[in-house]
Amino acid sequence: MDKYRPIYYAGASGDFNPIHIDPAFAKNVGLEGNILQGLCTMAWVSMAVTSWTGDIRSIKTLKGRFSKPVRPEDMITITGRIVSIEGTRIKIEISANNQKREQVISHAFAEVELPD
């Protein structure tokens, strides 16, 4: 991710909270610097799932817990593991980690439905 990602996402989402776009403000409230909006990180998780299924309509459920802030210029790796298959519905356990191997989204899973 590049250092401007929080600003791009703020423009797209309307989330201009200063902890996302102002590093000095973020430091004044106890953070190491500005952080990415959590829903931007979750959007990357969604993109990883739909890249695998090939269809954005396939996601039926997507859940996760924001467990650690994502900083500008962090490298996020998203992995998934199929935990169950029932007919055309597949449940995937998901992990999102930064370059330090710290989990940034935990307790995450997606349920997808693939065509017959």
N, C-alpha and C positions, 0 to 999 in steps of 0.2 A: 504494500500500500504506500502511497506517497503522502507527504506531509500535508497536502491540501485536501485530502479526502474528507475530513470533518467539515470543511467549508463547502465542498461540493454537495455533501449529503444535507447540510443545513439548508442550502438553496433549494434542493429537491423536496425536502420534507417539511421545511418551515421550523425545524428545531434549532433555533439559534441560541440555546442555553450557553452562556459564556464558558462553562467548563469544557465545551466542545470546540470553541473557536478562538478562545483567548488564553494562551499558555500562562500568562502572568496571573490572570484571575484564578485559573485552575490551581496554580501553586499557592495562592493566598488562601484557598479553602482546603488545603492539605493534600492535594494530588501532586504527583511528580511533574505534571504538565497537563496540557489539554488531552482529552480522551475522545475516542470515536463514539458516536451514538450507537447504543446497543443494537438498535434495530437495523443498522447498516451491517453489523456483523451477522445478525440473523438472516439478513437478505443474502449474504454470501453462502450461508448454510443452505438456504432454499435453492440458490443457483447450483450448488454442488449436487443436490438431490435431483433437480430437474435436468442437469447435464447427464446424469446417469439414466434417468427414465426416458429422456428425449421429449417430454411433454409437460409443459407448465401446469396443465390441468390435472396431472397425476397426483399431486400432493393433496391428501385428505386431512391430515393432521401434521402439525409441526410445533414441537414444544422444546423448550430448553431454559436453562437458568444462566443468567449472566453472572459468571463467577469471578472474573477478573477484568479490570479495564483493559481495553485495547488502545494502545498509544499510536499516534501517527508514525508511520514507517515501520510498524511491527509487520512481521511476515506471519500470516495465519495459515495453518494447515488444517484442512477438514477431512476427516476420515469417517467411513461408515461401515457397519457390519450388519448383515441381515440376521435378525433374531427369530423371525417367524414368517411363514408363508401360509396363508389360508385362501385357497382359490387364487383369485387375481390380486388379493390384498397382501402387501408385504410390509412388515414392520422393520425399521432400520434404527439401530442404535448409532448415535452420531457423537463425534468428539471434535472439538475445535481447539487447537493449541497454538500458542505463539512460538517464536523462534527459540525461546528458552524452555520449551516443552511444558509451559504452564497452561493449564486448561482455562480457556477464556469463556467457553460455554460448556456447562456440565448438565448432566441429567437430561440429555437431549435425545429426542427420537422423532422420526417421521413415519407416518403411515402413508403408503402410496397405493394406488390402484392402477394396474396395468390392463390394457385391453386384452380380451380373450385371445 
